Amino acid sequence: MIDFSRPIRELWVGVARRPTGTLVRQSQYEFTYDPGAGTPVSLIMPVEDGHFTDGELFAVMDMNLPEGFLLAAIRERAPKTSPTKMHLLALMGENGIGWLGYRQPGAKRAARLTGVSRDRLLREGAGKQGRLFAELVDAYLSTGSGLSGVQPKVLVPERTSIAVPNLIVKAAGADYPGLAANEFLCLEVATRAGLEVATHALSDDGQLLLVDRFDLSNGARLGFEDIAALMDLRVGGALSDRKYRGSYEDIARVIGLFSTRKEADRARFFQHVALTVLLRNGDGHLKNFGVVYDETTCRLAPVFDVVTTTIYPYERANGARVTDRTLALKLRAGRDRRRRAYPAARDLAAFGRECCGVAEPRALVEPLFEAMVECLDAARRDERIPRALVKQLRPEWEDSLRVWRPRTT
């Protein structure tokens, strides 16, 4: 674990484990590319500009800072200290999502990690009282915590021959029962509908979701930036509400700016939005969409972090428990379009045509209908899926199908 009691003022930054530049923290953050650096650390930080300064940590570096469960776990293991963002970057090391890595000057490169069997994770799941997952957090938290988000999750290497952890292991969490199985079913809907989805699997006890990293390709690292980073938004800590600002129309515009296959990716993005609407995923914010890229191509990232959120009521300050039935973002941009309510079928179709260039929205949405029906039926027979979860999901999905299935034009 990084010594949080000692300040860190400087970090070496690498791209795909190649030295690329130096990050310095004084009165502000400064990043300087090394002479001869060829690959940018971010699509919005070109190498030719050479030097960057900002009062906040640069968005692409802020993007994967741990929050929620992981940040609490870090603080628990280092009580009486207050880790800075530089400490957290050093802790993330060279194993975080995307191809950026960080090392303190003079520090040796970390040794390869001991692997953990995928079969064991699937067979044992979270373990009795969640002990196996707790063991994973203890073993791998200090080897790279480049995972943002509230849900309990940790990066784990499947085998020693892999240079970086290749599995994202997610647990249910006490506040969100059945969350791992919930996300598994939502990813299964996307998969059956033909969307690009990272390889994933649910443990036998239904308590762990294993997701293969999509920023690794045959052992090579790929760049990844979420939409918040591409919009130059920092969302860590007190600024986390920034990921809920903007609209899905803004995301379509950003994809058009950076994708090297704009038409195909905007059509895929429309399907992502339709999936978000149909599954009643109220947490489809700016960090849950992104792009993966290498030196020559840039494309929309696969579907990730999708759950039906309407089955999890939250508690207001006055103690009342309510259900949020709104989208994370507005569908359309503009001051006259502030509503986050789930759109009517005609509005969803208009979004596809006008913002994503989709000539026939129904043709892209229809596979989602069939996939939802199939997954509901499969969930009833799958012993890994908690019966209580199926009972909660069924009316939400069936109501969603009644609302949108006949009318999307």
N, C-alpha and C positions, 0 to 999 in steps of 0.2 A: 504494500500500500504506500502511496505517496505520503511524504511527511508534510502534513498540512500546516504545521507550526512554522515552517520556513517559507518565506515568500519566493515565488518564482517570477522572474522578470523577463526571461527569454526562453524561447523554445525553437528548436529546429523543426521545420515543416517539410514533409515529403509528399510526393505524389506517387502512388504505387511503389512505395519504399525507395523512391529515388529522391535525393536531396533537392529541394526546390527553392526554399527561402527561409527567412527568419521572422518570427513573431516576437515583438518586444512590447512589454507593458510598462509604461512610465505614467505620465499624467494622462496619456491616452494610449490606444492600441496602434502599433505600427507594424506593417508587414512589408518586407523588402524581398524581391526576387533575387536569387543568386545569379551572378553572371553566367550566361549560357543556358539558363532555365528555358525549357521548351514547352512544357505543359502547364496551363494555368491552374491555380488552386480552385478557381471558380469561373463559371461561364460569364460572370459579370466583373471579373478582376483580370483583365488581359495582361499577359506577360509584358507587352510593350510599354505599359504604363509604369512598370518598374517598382513604384513605391506607393503605399496606401496608408492613410491615417484615419482614425475614427475614434470618437468618444466611447463607442460601444464595440464589443467584439464583433468582428466581421461575420456577416450573416451565415456564410457557408461553414464557419467554425462554430458558431453558436448553435447551428442546426441540430447537432447530435448530442449536445450537453445533456447529461442525465437529469431527469426530473421525476416527480412522483415517487414510485416505489424504489427505484434505483438510487435516487438522491437520498432518500430516507435511510436506505441500507448503508450508503457510504458514510453518512453522518453518524449512524449508530455505531459503526466500527471505528470512528475517530471522534469520540465525544470531546467536548470542551475545545473544539477547533471550528474554524469557519472557512471551509475550502473556497478559494476564489475560482473564477473561470479558468485561469491559467493552471491551477492545480487539477481541475477536472479534465482539461485537455491532456495534461501529462499523464493522468490516470488512464485516459482513453488510449493513449499510446498509438500503436500502428494497427489496431484491430477493429476500429470503428466502422460503421456503415459508410460506404463510399471509399474513395482511394486516398484520402488524406490521412497522414499519420503525424505524430508529434513525439519529440524526444527532448529531454533536457540536454544542453550542451555537455559533451563529454560522457554522457551516460551510454552504457553498452546496450546493444540491441537485445531485447528480451529473448530468452530461450524459447524454443518451440514448446507448445503446450501439450500436456497429457490429454489424450483423446478420451471421449466417453462414447460408449456404444449407442447408436441409434436404436438398435433392438432393445437394449436395456431400458432406455427412456420410454419407448412405446410399451414395453411389457410392465414396467414398474410404475409408470406414471409419476405423480407427485410424491408417491410413497405414503406410508402411514403418517398422518398428521402433517403432511407436506414436507417430510424430512428430506426426501431426495432432492426436491427443488431447493430447499434451504442449503443443502450441501453444494449444489451447483453454484448458488450465489456466493457462498463462502469461497469456493475453489476458483471461480473465474471472474469475480467482480473486479479484482485488481489487475486483470489482464486485458482490459479494454471494455469500457462501459458506454460505448457509442450508440446507445439506444435511448431515444427520447420517448415520452409518453408516460401515462399514469399506470398502465397495467403492469403487474409483476412480470418481468422478462429478463433474460440474460443471454449473452452470446456464449456458445459452447462449441469447441472443436470436436468433430466426429472422430478424427483419427490424427495421429501425430504427423503424418506425411503432409497434412494441409497446413500451410504457413499461418493462416489466420482462422479464427473460429468461423465455421461455416453454417452453424445452425442457430436460429433464434428460437429459444424455448420460452413459451408463455404459459403462465399459470392462471387459474381462475380468479383468485383473490376473494377475500371475505366479503367485500362490499358488492361484488358483482358475481353472484353464484352462477355457475354454468357458463362463464364467459369464454373459456377455451373452446367448449363445444359449440357455443353460439357462433364464434368466429369461424370455426371449422365448417359449419353448415353454410354460412354466408359465402365462404370461399368456394365451397362445393357448388353452390348456385352459379357463381361466376365461371367456374371451370366447365360445368355442364352446358352453359350457354355459349361457350367458345371464346370467352375472354382470356387474355393472357394473365395467368396467375402463377405465383411462385409455388413450387412443389411443397406440399404440406401433408401432415398426418396427425391424427389424434391418438393419444395413448389409450391403452385398454381400459383405464379407469375413467377416461373422459376428462381428466383434470389438467393434462398438458397438451399444448398445441406445438408441434414442431414445424417450423417454416424454414426452407432453404433460402439462404441469401441470394437475391437476384442481382447483386452487384459483384458477383464472382462468376467468371466465365472460363471454364476449363483451367482453373487455377489462377487466371489473370484477374487483377482488380479493375473494376469499372468505376467511373465517376458517378456520383449520385447527388442530386440537389433537389430538395423539396420546393414546392412552389413559393412558400414563404421566403426561403433563401433567395430564390430568383427574383422576388419582388423586393429584395434587400430589407426584409423585415426580421428583426431579432425578436424571438418569442420566449426567451428564457425568463424564469422567475416571475417577477411582478408584471412583465410585459407579455405574459402568455396569452392574454386575450387578443393579441394582435392576430393570432392564427384564425380567429373567428371574424375578421374584418374582410370586406370585399365580397366577391360574388363568383359563382361558377363561370359566368361570362368572362370575368377577369382571368380565370385560369385558362380558359380556351384561348384567350388572347396571348397569354404568356407561352403556351404551347406553340402557337403559331410563330412566335418570335424565335424560339430556340430549336424546335424539332427540325430534323433534316428530312422528315417524311410527314409534312404538315397535314395533308389531306387525310391520310390514314390515321394519324394520331388524334386528330380532332374528332373523327368518327368514333374511334375507340374511347375517347374521353366522354363523348355523349353516352356511350353504353355504361361507362363508370358512373355517370350522374344518374342515369336511369336505374342502375343497380342500387345506388344510394337511396333513391326515392322509394323504390319498390320494397326494399328490405327495411325501410324506416330506420335508416342509419343516421341519427342526428349528430354524429361526430365526424362527418366528412369535411374536415377543415383544411386549411392551406397546407398543413404538414402531411396530410394523408394522400397527397398527389405529388408526383415528382417526375423527374427525367433521369434516365441512365445514359451514359455517354462514354465514348473513348476519344481518341485524337481526331477521328473523322466523322463519326455519326452521333446523333442524339435522338432519343426516342422516349415516348411516354413510358413510365415505369409500369410494371404489372400491378394488378389490383392487390392492395394490402390494407390491413387494419380496417376491416369492414365488419360491423356487428349490428344486430337489431337492438337499438338503444331504448326503444319505447317500453321494454319490459322491466327497465330498471328505474323506479321512481327515485326522486331525490328529495331531500328535506330542505325546506326554506328556513330562513332565519327565525320565523315565528313558529317553527315546529311542524308546519303542515307538509304532508308528503304529496307531491304532485308528479305528473308525468310530462316530460317535455316532448311535444309533438311538433317540433319545428326543425328545419334544416340547420346545419351549422353555419351556412352562408346563404346570402340571397341568391336566387337563381339568376337574376339579371342585374346589371350595373345601372347606376343612375339614381338620383335623389328621389325620383317618383316611383321607384321600385324597391321599397325597403322591406317588404314582407319576406319572412323566412318560412312561411307556411309551405307545406308540401304542395307542389303545383298541381293544378288541374291537368288532365290528360292533354288538352289542346295547348296549354302553356308549355308543357314538357316537349311536345312535338315541335312547337314554334321555336323553342330554344335550340333543338337539334338542327332545324333548318337554318335559322338566322345566325346562330353563334358558332355552330360546328360544321356547317356546310353539308348537312345530311339531307339528301333529296327525299328519302323515304324512311322517316324515323321508325315507323311501325316495324319495318323489316329487321331493325336492329334491336328493338325492344321485345319482340315476340319470343325469341329464344329464352329470354329471362323468365317469362311466364311459365313456359314448360319446365324449365329447370327448377323453379320454386315448387311446383307441384310434385316433381320427381323427388326432390330433396326432402320435402315434408313426408312423403310416403316412406322413403328410405329411413328417415329419422325414427319413425314409429317402430321399425324393426331392428334398429341398431342399439344393442345393449349398452354401448358406451355413452349414448346420449341420455342424460337424466330425464326421467318421465316428466318431472315438473317443468323442465325447459321446453319440451315438446308441447306441453299443455299451454305454456305461455306464448310460444311462437306461433302456434297454429292459428289463433284468431287474428293475430296481427298480420300474418302473411295472407291469409284468406281474405281479410277485409281489403288489403292492398290490391289483391287480384281483382276483387269486385269493382274497385274504384277505377283502376287503370286499364285492365285487360280489354274491355269491349270498346274503349273510346279513343285509344291512342291512334292518331291518324297521320 
